[in-house]
Amino acid sequence: MPKDEWQGIWPFDFRAEYDAGTKADDAAMKANRHWWQQQNKSLGQDCDKLPGCWLPRGHQGDCQPMFERGDHIKVMFQGENGSPENGCG
């Protein structure tokens, strides 16, 4: 599918990336990840291991989330000093 068709179905805001000072190569990589994630979602094959991972369900290796600078994420560690079983977390 040509890029123009992807952009029509799953738009990526290139203008916002340009205005934010994102380098062209970095914006292209972000767009590519965005389109892959949207395509996987439309097929019901989006990764179910980690929210925001753009890789397809059942992928090998680590998840590749699309977090941005400034995003807030919650991390939980298992073990004596922080596991939910001990009332922490």
Phi, psi and omega per residue, in radians:
M1 nan 2.233 3.124
P2 -1.143 2.697 -3.108
K3 -0.956 -0.690 -3.113
D4 -1.067 -0.598 3.090
E5 -1.227 -0.742 3.108
W6 -1.070 -0.778 -3.100
Q7 -1.108 -0.578 3.110
G8 -1.228 -0.601 -3.103
I9 -1.534 -0.819 -3.092
W10 -2.169 1.378 -3.031
P11 -1.083 2.463 3.045
F12 -2.051 2.316 -3.035
D13 -1.487 1.448 3.116
F14 -1.117 -0.615 -3.130
R15 -1.075 -0.763 3.129
A16 -1.103 -0.672 3.110
E17 -1.139 -0.757 3.106
Y18 -1.076 -0.813 -3.134
D19 -1.109 -0.512 3.129
A20 -1.429 -0.085 3.118
G21 1.495 0.272 3.123
T22 -1.193 2.324 3.101
K23 -1.132 2.622 -3.071
A24 -0.993 -0.771 3.139
D25 -1.106 -0.693 3.135
D26 -1.186 -0.694 3.106
A27 -1.121 -0.684 3.117
A28 -1.116 -0.713 3.106
M29 -1.139 -0.724 3.111
K30 -1.101 -0.735 3.114
A31 -1.092 -0.755 -3.140
N32 -1.064 -0.799 3.107
R33 -1.099 -0.720 3.122
H34 -1.030 -0.858 -3.109
W35 -1.139 -0.674 3.085
W36 -1.100 -0.777 -3.131
Q37 -1.094 -0.775 -3.139
Q38 -1.125 -0.699 3.116
Q39 -1.140 -0.760 3.117
N40 -1.080 -0.712 3.101
K41 -1.075 -0.769 -3.093
S42 -1.114 -0.478 3.121
L43 -1.598 -0.018 -3.092
G44 1.223 0.446 -3.098
Q45 -2.085 0.419 3.119
D46 -1.276 2.658 -3.090
C47 -1.018 2.329 3.114
D48 -1.859 0.152 3.139
K49 -1.524 -0.711 -3.037
L50 -2.509 2.129 3.092
P51 -1.013 2.380 3.111
G52 1.596 -0.101 3.088
C53 -1.266 2.272 -3.086
W54 -1.552 -0.110 -3.121
L55 -1.369 2.788 -3.128
P56 -1.306 2.768 3.092
R57 -0.956 2.407 3.111
G58 1.400 0.220 -3.123
H59 -1.118 2.760 3.078
Q60 -1.649 2.664 3.119
G61 1.455 -2.999 -3.089
D62 -1.268 2.660 3.022
C63 -1.153 2.692 3.125
Q64 -2.144 1.442 -3.110
P65 -1.238 2.782 -3.130
M66 -1.817 0.752 3.126
F67 -1.205 2.613 3.119
E68 -1.982 2.763 3.041
R69 -0.980 2.287 -3.140
G70 1.674 -0.205 3.072
D71 -1.160 2.557 3.067
H72 -1.811 2.274 3.113
I73 -2.210 2.688 3.102
K74 -1.853 2.265 3.135
V75 -2.098 2.294 3.096
M76 -2.118 2.289 3.139
F77 -1.888 2.435 3.061
Q78 -1.573 2.662 3.120
G79 2.355 3.113 -3.061
E80 -1.034 -0.689 -3.016
N81 -1.758 0.861 3.103
G82 2.715 0.112 3.140
S83 -1.385 2.571 3.125
P84 -1.009 -0.467 -3.133
E85 -1.138 -0.425 -3.121
N86 -1.662 0.198 3.105
G87 1.473 0.046 3.118
C88 -1.800 2.853 3.040
G89 1.922 nan nan
